[in-house]
């Protein structure tokens, strides 16, 4: 836990948002598991599309990407280009 706090707040917020991604995956797994089987691949894709549309209502942008990128560029200058395109 200590190394986590060594990063600036912008980077910590970016790392923490992986919980939101895991939550999305859990929601998709739950929908697929409850359904059981599908007549074809298109039916499964349609169900996932509708689930993503409904789950996406609760999402909001959590990370200020430019600020996080700037902090990464400061901490790891040899790994990232200085300009965001």
PDB file as gemmi writes it, atoms N, CA and C in Angstrom:
CRYST1    1.000    1.000    1.000  90.00  90.00  90.00 P 1                      
ATOM      1  N   UNK A   1       0.818  -1.193   0.000  1.00  0.00           N  
ATOM      2  CA  UNK A   1       0.000   0.000   0.000  1.00  0.00           C  
ATOM      3  C   UNK A   1       0.860   1.254   0.000  1.00  0.00           C  
ATOM      4  N   UNK A   2       2.003   1.221   0.639  1.00  0.00           N  
ATOM      5  CA  UNK A   2       2.883   2.385   0.724  1.00  0.00           C  
ATOM      6  C   UNK A   2       3.336   2.862  -0.661  1.00  0.00           C  
ATOM      7  N   UNK A   3       3.745   1.960  -1.580  1.00  0.00           N  
ATOM      8  CA  UNK A   3       4.153   2.444  -2.906  1.00  0.00           C  
ATOM      9  C   UNK A   3       3.029   3.175  -3.643  1.00  0.00           C  
ATOM     10  N   UNK A   4       1.795   2.770  -3.389  1.00  0.00           N  
ATOM     11  CA  UNK A   4       0.647   3.434  -4.016  1.00  0.00           C  
ATOM     12  C   UNK A   4       0.620   4.922  -3.672  1.00  0.00           C  
ATOM     13  N   UNK A   5       0.901   5.260  -2.425  1.00  0.00           N  
ATOM     14  CA  UNK A   5       0.862   6.656  -1.996  1.00  0.00           C  
ATOM     15  C   UNK A   5       2.093   7.451  -2.431  1.00  0.00           C  
ATOM     16  N   UNK A   6       3.088   6.782  -2.990  1.00  0.00           N  
ATOM     17  CA  UNK A   6       4.262   7.488  -3.507  1.00  0.00           C  
ATOM     18  C   UNK A   6       3.931   8.226  -4.807  1.00  0.00           C  
ATOM     19  N   UNK A   7       2.858   7.816  -5.476  1.00  0.00           N  
ATOM     20  CA  UNK A   7       2.460   8.460  -6.719  1.00  0.00           C  
ATOM     21  C   UNK A   7       1.628   9.702  -6.439  1.00  0.00           C  
ATOM     22  N   UNK A   8       1.647  10.665  -7.380  1.00  0.00           N  
ATOM     23  CA  UNK A   8       0.796  11.852  -7.229  1.00  0.00           C  
ATOM     24  C   UNK A   8      -0.693  11.478  -7.317  1.00  0.00           C  
ATOM     25  N   UNK A   9      -1.574  12.359  -6.841  1.00  0.00           N  
ATOM     26  CA  UNK A   9      -3.022  12.043  -6.839  1.00  0.00           C  
ATOM     27  C   UNK A   9      -3.584  11.720  -8.218  1.00  0.00           C  
ATOM     28  N   UNK A  10      -3.089  12.357  -9.272  1.00  0.00           N  
ATOM     29  CA  UNK A  10      -3.611  12.087 -10.621  1.00  0.00           C  
ATOM     30  C   UNK A  10      -3.366  10.638 -11.026  1.00  0.00           C  
ATOM     31  N   UNK A  11      -2.183  10.131 -10.701  1.00  0.00           N  
ATOM     32  CA  UNK A  11      -1.859   8.749 -11.049  1.00  0.00           C  
ATOM     33  C   UNK A  11      -2.604   7.783 -10.135  1.00  0.00           C  
ATOM     34  N   UNK A  12      -2.732   8.110  -8.866  1.00  0.00           N  
ATOM     35  CA  UNK A  12      -3.473   7.231  -7.947  1.00  0.00           C  
ATOM     36  C   UNK A  12      -4.917   7.086  -8.399  1.00  0.00           C  
ATOM     37  N   UNK A  13      -5.506   8.166  -8.879  1.00  0.00           N  
ATOM     38  CA  UNK A  13      -6.894   8.101  -9.347  1.00  0.00           C  
ATOM     39  C   UNK A  13      -6.997   7.203 -10.568  1.00  0.00           C  
ATOM     40  N   UNK A  14      -6.004   7.250 -11.440  1.00  0.00           N  
ATOM     41  CA  UNK A  14      -6.001   6.401 -12.622  1.00  0.00           C  
ATOM     42  C   UNK A  14      -5.887   4.936 -12.222  1.00  0.00           C  
ATOM     43  N   UNK A  15      -5.020   4.631 -11.276  1.00  0.00           N  
ATOM     44  CA  UNK A  15      -4.858   3.253 -10.817  1.00  0.00           C  
ATOM     45  C   UNK A  15      -6.149   2.766 -10.149  1.00  0.00           C  
ATOM     46  N   UNK A  16      -6.770   3.604  -9.389  1.00  0.00           N  
ATOM     47  CA  UNK A  16      -7.978   3.225  -8.651  1.00  0.00           C  
ATOM     48  C   UNK A  16      -9.148   2.927  -9.582  1.00  0.00           C  
ATOM     49  N   UNK A  17      -9.184   3.511 -10.776  1.00  0.00           N  
ATOM     50  CA  UNK A  17     -10.312   3.299 -11.680  1.00  0.00           C  
ATOM     51  C   UNK A  17     -10.360   1.891 -12.225  1.00  0.00           C  
ATOM     52  N   UNK A  18      -9.333   1.082 -12.003  1.00  0.00           N  
ATOM     53  CA  UNK A  18      -9.427  -0.312 -12.441  1.00  0.00           C  
ATOM     54  C   UNK A  18     -10.567  -1.022 -11.725  1.00  0.00           C  
ATOM     55  N   UNK A  19     -10.970  -0.552 -10.555  1.00  0.00           N  
ATOM     56  CA  UNK A  19     -12.124  -1.137  -9.862  1.00  0.00           C  
ATOM     57  C   UNK A  19     -13.396  -0.957 -10.688  1.00  0.00           C  
ATOM     58  N   UNK A  20     -13.512   0.164 -11.370  1.00  0.00           N  
ATOM     59  CA  UNK A  20     -14.683   0.401 -12.218  1.00  0.00           C  
ATOM     60  C   UNK A  20     -14.697  -0.582 -13.384  1.00  0.00           C  
ATOM     61  N   UNK A  21     -13.534  -0.870 -13.937  1.00  0.00           N  
ATOM     62  CA  UNK A  21     -13.449  -1.820 -15.052  1.00  0.00           C  
ATOM     63  C   UNK A  21     -13.819  -3.221 -14.564  1.00  0.00           C  
ATOM     64  N   UNK A  22     -13.323  -3.588 -13.398  1.00  0.00           N  
ATOM     65  CA  UNK A  22     -13.675  -4.896 -12.839  1.00  0.00           C  
ATOM     66  C   UNK A  22     -15.171  -4.980 -12.545  1.00  0.00           C  
ATOM     67  N   UNK A  23     -15.760  -3.899 -12.129  1.00  0.00           N  
ATOM     68  CA  UNK A  23     -17.200  -3.868 -11.877  1.00  0.00           C  
ATOM     69  C   UNK A  23     -17.978  -4.082 -13.174  1.00  0.00           C  
ATOM     70  N   UNK A  24     -17.525  -3.468 -14.249  1.00  0.00           N  
ATOM     71  CA  UNK A  24     -18.159  -3.658 -15.547  1.00  0.00           C  
ATOM     72  C   UNK A  24     -18.074  -5.119 -15.968  1.00  0.00           C  
ATOM     73  N   UNK A  25     -16.902  -5.722 -15.828  1.00  0.00           N  
ATOM     74  CA  UNK A  25     -16.754  -7.135 -16.187  1.00  0.00           C  
ATOM     75  C   UNK A  25     -17.659  -8.020 -15.352  1.00  0.00           C  
ATOM     76  N   UNK A  26     -17.781  -7.709 -14.061  1.00  0.00           N  
ATOM     77  CA  UNK A  26     -18.660  -8.486 -13.201  1.00  0.00           C  
ATOM     78  C   UNK A  26     -20.110  -8.373 -13.681  1.00  0.00           C  
ATOM     79  N   UNK A  27     -20.529  -7.172 -14.070  1.00  0.00           N  
ATOM     80  CA  UNK A  27     -21.885  -6.986 -14.568  1.00  0.00           C  
ATOM     81  C   UNK A  27     -22.143  -7.782 -15.836  1.00  0.00           C  
ATOM     82  N   UNK A  28     -21.158  -7.804 -16.743  1.00  0.00           N  
ATOM     83  CA  UNK A  28     -21.321  -8.567 -17.984  1.00  0.00           C  
ATOM     84  C   UNK A  28     -21.345 -10.071 -17.713  1.00  0.00           C  
ATOM     85  N   UNK A  29     -20.477 -10.539 -16.830  1.00  0.00           N  
ATOM     86  CA  UNK A  29     -20.478 -11.965 -16.477  1.00  0.00           C  
ATOM     87  C   UNK A  29     -21.809 -12.372 -15.853  1.00  0.00           C  
ATOM     88  N   UNK A  30     -22.353 -11.509 -15.017  1.00  0.00           N  
ATOM     89  CA  UNK A  30     -23.626 -11.800 -14.352  1.00  0.00           C  
ATOM     90  C   UNK A  30     -24.748 -11.947 -15.376  1.00  0.00           C  
ATOM     91  N   UNK A  31     -24.760 -11.082 -16.369  1.00  0.00           N  
ATOM     92  CA  UNK A  31     -25.819 -11.130 -17.385  1.00  0.00           C  
ATOM     93  C   UNK A  31     -25.686 -12.392 -18.237  1.00  0.00           C  
ATOM     94  N   UNK A  32     -24.457 -12.724 -18.627  1.00  0.00           N  
ATOM     95  CA  UNK A  32     -24.235 -13.926 -19.436  1.00  0.00           C  
ATOM     96  C   UNK A  32     -24.577 -15.185 -18.637  1.00  0.00           C  
ATOM     97  N   UNK A  33     -24.167 -15.222 -17.379  1.00  0.00           N  
ATOM     98  CA  UNK A  33     -24.395 -16.405 -16.541  1.00  0.00           C  
ATOM     99  C   UNK A  33     -25.885 -16.638 -16.309  1.00  0.00           C  
ATOM    100  N   UNK A  34     -26.630 -15.579 -16.060  1.00  0.00           N  
ATOM    101  CA  UNK A  34     -28.070 -15.711 -15.805  1.00  0.00           C  
ATOM    102  C   UNK A  34     -28.827 -16.184 -17.042  1.00  0.00           C  
ATOM    103  N   UNK A  35     -28.317 -15.842 -18.209  1.00  0.00           N  
ATOM    104  CA  UNK A  35     -28.996 -16.189 -19.443  1.00  0.00           C  
ATOM    105  C   UNK A  35     -28.811 -17.670 -19.795  1.00  0.00           C  
ATOM    106  N   UNK A  36     -27.644 -18.204 -19.536  1.00  0.00           N  
ATOM    107  CA  UNK A  36     -27.408 -19.616 -19.841  1.00  0.00           C  
ATOM    108  C   UNK A  36     -26.850 -19.816 -21.229  1.00  0.00           C  
ATOM    109  N   UNK A  37     -27.713 -20.220 -22.175  1.00  0.00           N  
ATOM    110  CA  UNK A  37     -27.251 -20.490 -23.541  1.00  0.00           C  
ATOM    111  C   UNK A  37     -27.904 -19.524 -24.519  1.00  0.00           C  
ATOM    112  N   UNK A  38     -27.291 -19.428 -25.682  1.00  0.00           N  
ATOM    113  CA  UNK A  38     -27.770 -18.527 -26.731  1.00  0.00           C  
ATOM    114  C   UNK A  38     -27.960 -19.313 -28.020  1.00  0.00           C  
ATOM    115  N   UNK A  39     -28.966 -18.949 -28.819  1.00  0.00           N  
ATOM    116  CA  UNK A  39     -29.193 -19.675 -30.074  1.00  0.00           C  
ATOM    117  C   UNK A  39     -28.061 -19.460 -31.086  1.00  0.00           C  
ATOM    118  N   UNK A  40     -27.420 -18.285 -31.048  1.00  0.00           N  
ATOM    119  CA  UNK A  40     -26.304 -18.008 -31.953  1.00  0.00           C  
ATOM    120  C   UNK A  40     -25.437 -16.874 -31.374  1.00  0.00           C  
ATOM    121  N   UNK A  41     -24.348 -16.592 -32.041  1.00  0.00           N  
ATOM    122  CA  UNK A  41     -23.425 -15.555 -31.564  1.00  0.00           C  
ATOM    123  C   UNK A  41     -24.043 -14.163 -31.605  1.00  0.00           C  
ATOM    124  N   UNK A  42     -24.901 -13.919 -32.583  1.00  0.00           N  
ATOM    125  CA  UNK A  42     -25.528 -12.598 -32.688  1.00  0.00           C  
ATOM    126  C   UNK A  42     -26.414 -12.297 -31.482  1.00  0.00           C  
ATOM    127  N   UNK A  43     -27.073 -13.316 -30.963  1.00  0.00           N  
ATOM    128  CA  UNK A  43     -27.921 -13.121 -29.778  1.00  0.00           C  
ATOM    129  C   UNK A  43     -27.070 -12.735 -28.574  1.00  0.00           C  
ATOM    130  N   UNK A  44     -25.920 -13.372 -28.426  1.00  0.00           N  
ATOM    131  CA  UNK A  44     -25.023 -13.037 -27.317  1.00  0.00           C  
ATOM    132  C   UNK A  44     -24.470 -11.621 -27.478  1.00  0.00           C  
ATOM    133  N   UNK A  45     -24.090 -11.264 -28.694  1.00  0.00           N  
ATOM    134  CA  UNK A  45     -23.559  -9.920 -28.940  1.00  0.00           C  
ATOM    135  C   UNK A  45     -24.621  -8.850 -28.677  1.00  0.00           C  
ATOM    136  N   UNK A  46     -25.855  -9.121 -29.064  1.00  0.00           N  
ATOM    137  CA  UNK A  46     -26.939  -8.176 -28.825  1.00  0.00           C  
ATOM    138  C   UNK A  46     -27.172  -7.984 -27.329  1.00  0.00           C  
ATOM    139  N   UNK A  47     -27.155  -9.082 -26.583  1.00  0.00           N  
ATOM    140  CA  UNK A  47     -27.341  -8.998 -25.138  1.00  0.00           C  
ATOM    141  C   UNK A  47     -26.207  -8.195 -24.488  1.00  0.00           C  
ATOM    142  N   UNK A  48     -24.964  -8.442 -24.912  1.00  0.00           N  
ATOM    143  CA  UNK A  48     -23.829  -7.686 -24.368  1.00  0.00           C  
ATOM    144  C   UNK A  48     -23.916  -6.206 -24.737  1.00  0.00           C  
ATOM    145  N   UNK A  49     -24.335  -5.920 -25.959  1.00  0.00           N  
ATOM    146  CA  UNK A  49     -24.497  -4.525 -26.382  1.00  0.00           C  
ATOM    147  C   UNK A  49     -25.522  -3.808 -25.506  1.00  0.00           C  
ATOM    148  N   UNK A  50     -26.658  -4.437 -25.299  1.00  0.00           N  
ATOM    149  CA  UNK A  50     -27.700  -3.823 -24.473  1.00  0.00           C  
ATOM    150  C   UNK A  50     -27.250  -3.681 -23.022  1.00  0.00           C  
ATOM    151  N   UNK A  51     -26.505  -4.661 -22.537  1.00  0.00           N  
ATOM    152  CA  UNK A  51     -25.990  -4.586 -21.161  1.00  0.00           C  
ATOM    153  C   UNK A  51     -25.000  -3.432 -21.022  1.00  0.00           C  
ATOM    154  N   UNK A  52     -24.107  -3.285 -21.990  1.00  0.00           N  
ATOM    155  CA  UNK A  52     -23.146  -2.177 -21.944  1.00  0.00           C  
ATOM    156  C   UNK A  52     -23.858  -0.833 -22.002  1.00  0.00           C  
ATOM    157  N   UNK A  53     -24.896  -0.769 -22.809  1.00  0.00           N  
ATOM    158  CA  UNK A  53     -25.651   0.483 -22.898  1.00  0.00           C  
ATOM    159  C   UNK A  53     -26.309   0.828 -21.573  1.00  0.00           C  
ATOM    160  N   UNK A  54     -26.861  -0.177 -20.901  1.00  0.00           N  
ATOM    161  CA  UNK A  54     -27.517   0.070 -19.616  1.00  0.00           C  
ATOM    162  C   UNK A  54     -26.514   0.311 -18.496  1.00  0.00           C  
ATOM    163  N   UNK A  55     -25.405  -0.430 -18.487  1.00  0.00           N  
ATOM    164  CA  UNK A  55     -24.388  -0.239 -17.459  1.00  0.00           C  
ATOM    165  C   UNK A  55     -23.665   1.090 -17.638  1.00  0.00           C  
ATOM    166  N   UNK A  56     -23.564   1.549 -18.867  1.00  0.00           N  
ATOM    167  CA  UNK A  56     -22.873   2.805 -19.156  1.00  0.00           C  
ATOM    168  C   UNK A  56     -23.586   4.031 -18.604  1.00  0.00           C  
ATOM    169  N   UNK A  57     -24.854   3.917 -18.262  1.00  0.00           N  
ATOM    170  CA  UNK A  57     -25.605   5.037 -17.704  1.00  0.00           C  
ATOM    171  C   UNK A  57     -25.002   5.472 -16.365  1.00  0.00           C  
ATOM    172  N   UNK A  58     -24.458   4.523 -15.620  1.00  0.00           N  
ATOM    173  CA  UNK A  58     -23.928   4.806 -14.289  1.00  0.00           C  
ATOM    174  C   UNK A  58     -22.479   5.284 -14.314  1.00  0.00           C  
ATOM    175  N   UNK A  59     -21.845   5.262 -15.465  1.00  0.00           N  
ATOM    176  CA  UNK A  59     -20.436   5.646 -15.549  1.00  0.00           C  
ATOM    177  C   UNK A  59     -20.291   7.140 -15.746  1.00  0.00           C  
ATOM    178  N   UNK A  60     -19.207   7.650 -15.220  1.00  0.00           N  
ATOM    179  CA  UNK A  60     -18.818   9.035 -15.476  1.00  0.00           C  
ATOM    180  C   UNK A  60     -17.307   9.053 -15.616  1.00  0.00           C  
ATOM    181  N   UNK A  61     -16.757   9.982 -16.370  1.00  0.00           N  
ATOM    182  CA  UNK A  61     -15.301  10.028 -16.510  1.00  0.00           C  
ATOM    183  C   UNK A  61     -14.659  10.279 -15.150  1.00  0.00           C  
ATOM    184  N   UNK A  62     -13.763   9.394 -14.743  1.00  0.00           N  
ATOM    185  CA  UNK A  62     -13.146   9.498 -13.427  1.00  0.00           C  
ATOM    186  C   UNK A  62     -11.746  10.084 -13.468  1.00  0.00           C  
ATOM    187  N   UNK A  63     -11.117  10.027 -14.616  1.00  0.00           N  
ATOM    188  CA  UNK A  63      -9.713  10.405 -14.691  1.00  0.00           C  
ATOM    189  C   UNK A  63      -9.540  11.607 -15.612  1.00  0.00           C  
ATOM    190  N   UNK A  64      -8.759  12.548 -15.166  1.00  0.00           N  
ATOM    191  CA  UNK A  64      -8.335  13.639 -16.037  1.00  0.00           C  
ATOM    192  C   UNK A  64      -7.073  13.146 -16.738  1.00  0.00           C  
ATOM    193  N   UNK A  65      -7.249  12.667 -17.974  1.00  0.00           N  
ATOM    194  CA  UNK A  65      -6.173  11.972 -18.660  1.00  0.00           C  
ATOM    195  C   UNK A  65      -4.968  12.861 -18.910  1.00  0.00           C  
ATOM    196  N   UNK A  66      -5.178  14.105 -19.255  1.00  0.00           N  
ATOM    197  CA  UNK A  66      -4.037  14.990 -19.530  1.00  0.00           C  
ATOM    198  C   UNK A  66      -3.191  15.206 -18.290  1.00  0.00           C  
ATOM    199  N   UNK A  67      -3.824  15.395 -17.152  1.00  0.00           N  
ATOM    200  CA  UNK A  67      -3.082  15.600 -15.905  1.00  0.00           C  
ATOM    201  C   UNK A  67      -2.321  14.327 -15.528  1.00  0.00           C  
ATOM    202  N   UNK A  68      -2.975  13.172 -15.690  1.00  0.00           N  
ATOM    203  CA  UNK A  68      -2.311  11.907 -15.367  1.00  0.00           C  
ATOM    204  C   UNK A  68      -1.138  11.661 -16.315  1.00  0.00           C  
ATOM    205  N   UNK A  69      -1.341  11.941 -17.602  1.00  0.00           N  
ATOM    206  CA  UNK A  69      -0.271  11.750 -18.585  1.00  0.00           C  
ATOM    207  C   UNK A  69       0.912  12.658 -18.265  1.00  0.00           C  
ATOM    208  N   UNK A  70       0.626  13.894 -17.883  1.00  0.00           N  
ATOM    209  CA  UNK A  70       1.705  14.826 -17.525  1.00  0.00           C  
ATOM    210  C   UNK A  70       2.499  14.296 -16.333  1.00  0.00           C  
ATOM    211  N   UNK A  71       1.817  13.732 -15.349  1.00  0.00           N  
ATOM    212  CA  UNK A  71       2.512  13.171 -14.195  1.00  0.00           C  
ATOM    213  C   UNK A  71       3.339  11.940 -14.585  1.00  0.00           C  
ATOM    214  N   UNK A  72       2.800  11.112 -15.468  1.00  0.00           N  
ATOM    215  CA  UNK A  72       3.576   9.967 -15.944  1.00  0.00           C  
ATOM    216  C   UNK A  72       4.813  10.436 -16.710  1.00  0.00           C  
ATOM    217  N   UNK A  73       4.651  11.475 -17.525  1.00  0.00           N  
ATOM    218  CA  UNK A  73       5.790  11.998 -18.284  1.00  0.00           C  
ATOM    219  C   UNK A  73       6.862  12.565 -17.359  1.00  0.00           C  
ATOM    220  N   UNK A  74       6.458  13.147 -16.240  1.00  0.00           N  
ATOM    221  CA  UNK A  74       7.426  13.671 -15.271  1.00  0.00           C  
ATOM    222  C   UNK A  74       8.133  12.521 -14.547  1.00  0.00           C  
ATOM    223  N   UNK A  75       7.365  11.522 -14.133  1.00  0.00           N  
ATOM    224  CA  UNK A  75       7.948  10.425 -13.367  1.00  0.00           C  
ATOM    225  C   UNK A  75       8.747   9.448 -14.230  1.00  0.00           C  
ATOM    226  N   UNK A  76       8.316   9.245 -15.468  1.00  0.00           N  
ATOM    227  CA  UNK A  76       8.968   8.292 -16.364  1.00  0.00           C  
ATOM    228  C   UNK A  76       9.292   8.963 -17.704  1.00  0.00           C  
ATOM    229  N   UNK A  77      10.221   9.927 -17.737  1.00  0.00           N  
ATOM    230  CA  UNK A  77      10.484  10.689 -18.964  1.00  0.00           C  
ATOM    231  C   UNK A  77      11.034   9.832 -20.099  1.00  0.00           C  
ATOM    232  N   UNK A  78      11.718   8.742 -19.800  1.00  0.00           N  
ATOM    233  CA  UNK A  78      12.292   7.909 -20.847  1.00  0.00           C  
ATOM    234  C   UNK A  78      11.280   6.948 -21.469  1.00  0.00           C  
ATOM    235  N   UNK A  79      10.112   6.822 -20.886  1.00  0.00           N  
ATOM    236  CA  UNK A  79       9.115   5.856 -21.384  1.00  0.00           C  
ATOM    237  C   UNK A  79       7.991   6.488 -22.212  1.00  0.00           C  
ATOM    238  N   UNK A  80       7.773   7.795 -22.053  1.00  0.00           N  
ATOM    239  CA  UNK A  80       6.649   8.453 -22.733  1.00  0.00           C  
ATOM    240  C   UNK A  80       7.125   9.634 -23.564  1.00  0.00           C  
ATOM    241  N   UNK A  81       6.489   9.837 -24.728  1.00  0.00           N  
ATOM    242  CA  UNK A  81       6.793  11.075 -25.460  1.00  0.00           C  
ATOM    243  C   UNK A  81       6.235  12.271 -24.704  1.00  0.00           C  
ATOM    244  N   UNK A  82       6.812  13.436 -24.904  1.00  0.00           N  
ATOM    245  CA  UNK A  82       6.416  14.622 -24.151  1.00  0.00           C  
ATOM    246  C   UNK A  82       5.109  15.230 -24.657  1.00  0.00           C  
ATOM    247  N   UNK A  83       4.676  14.905 -25.863  1.00  0.00           N  
ATOM    248  CA  UNK A  83       3.496  15.533 -26.462  1.00  0.00           C  
ATOM    249  C   UNK A  83       2.359  14.528 -26.541  1.00  0.00           C  
ATOM    250  N   UNK A  84       1.167  14.918 -26.111  1.00  0.00           N  
ATOM    251  CA  UNK A  84      -0.035  14.098 -26.239  1.00  0.00           C  
ATOM    252  C   UNK A  84      -0.714  14.475 -27.538  1.00  0.00           C  
ATOM    253  N   UNK A  85      -1.046  13.479 -28.342  1.00  0.00           N  
ATOM    254  CA  UNK A  85      -1.686  13.778 -29.628  1.00  0.00           C  
ATOM    255  C   UNK A  85      -3.148  13.534 -29.584  1.00  0.00           C  
TER     256      UNK A  85                                                      
END                                                                             
